[in-house]
Amino acid sequence: MSAPPPPPTIRHVISINDLTNGEIERVFALADRYLDTLGDAASHRIAASTEKASGRILASLFYEPSTRTRLSFESAMLRLGGQIITSADPATSSVAKGESLADTVRVVSSYADAIVLRHPRDGAARLATEYATVPVINGGDGAHEHPTQTLCDIFTLRRENKHLRNLNVVVSGDLKGSRTIHSFVYALARFGANIMLMPAKDMGLPANVDQRLREEFNCQPVPKKRYEDKNSAIDALYVTPDKPHQLSLIPSVDVDDTVDVKIRRKIDAVYVTRFQKERWANVAAEYPKIDAKFLKEAKYAETSVLHPLPRVGELDIALDTDSRALYFRQAAYGVPVRMALIDLLLAGKAEERLAAYAGGFAPPERLLYDRPNDIGLACANPNCIVHDPQERPYARNKFWFVQPPGKAFRLRCFYCDEDIETFVVANAKRKEFHAPGLADEMTRSVPAETVFFADATAARAAGYHQRTERRQSA
């Protein structure tokens, strides 16, 4: 099933990487202005309203529980003078009757001027953009990303530290299942912060997130012996490039003796996240806890402590009165930051809004493989939206071709960003396949007869035969 093309003027925010650094700074500048003109300095909250979004409606579609994200978006829209409509419980909506996300956003697009969506499936927000006719803002999709939470996080660090470059940030907890962490580390890398990982056991960054940090953001991993003693809880350190950059594919380089790792002794921020119990079948046996004992070392003397909340034991409540605790202020900042984002997406004058193309960066110079969902290779991520039986008819097998410098081509899921590095290439017209990898003729275009399969077994099961050496050389 082919999705109807959205109008060209729509701008969606699905990943933190849909916004350029400059656009993020525009969001922050406007959020600062709202705090200055409408805020209560004593509590860091927005305490008054404007009419910037008068006559506009925001729809909040939440397929998972939420307090801060949903209420702060709704508060932001009301503070802008707009209105809200809400579907906060799938059990009381047409989802319980079996309605697809695609049909829901099509209908809700007729009722509202923008949609904020939370969904348990990775890539659900990107699928929604193929059917919505109004801007879609990702309020968290599975374990994929949570870009507006990251805007709040980076805004908080910026307000407290005045800069992000060379900031030393410890990221603690469930780094594997936390969508907040995935968006957050991308943003830290782009703004030049140094990223120190302190994962719970077996809950390090997913391989695709780690790979992107190294290959696309030029984060340089530093050997542990270079920055901490052997008993340190810090598991890994990424040093970001000296030169500011936008998202790009640039060669990564090995860390050598020119990298100054002495600054590792001072920690500027600790970002704590909870165990994502809704994503895992088993309870974590060991989980890092941030408390006064952890923060007693000299390097944490001026450390800011952040948490996206809710907390469930990994952050000691005794820290709430500590001057280093910023998590409730961080939550309060969700309103002005989301006010600014909504304003820039739809509330202001057309010439003041964020550029209306698909993503803040120039369209990527990548090829897009796009086939019906019953043909060939599907995303390897079992939680991707393409594997949801209810949504499968509305999704397609879509992958970007990605080739980091010096690396082989890989396929990246259009919806959830999961990479596939091994596959076989087939020709649907001749019903044959050949060795894994992409042929030279596909570096500039994808022939219509090209089909990918996970492996030779899958290709044979679909009725394809392997191309012989004689025929390949003919």
Order of alpha helices (4+ residues) and beta strands (2+ residues): alpha-beta-beta-beta-alpha-beta-alpha-beta-alpha-beta-alpha-beta-alpha-beta-alpha-beta-beta-beta-beta-alpha-alpha-beta-beta-beta-beta-beta-beta-beta-alpha-beta-alpha
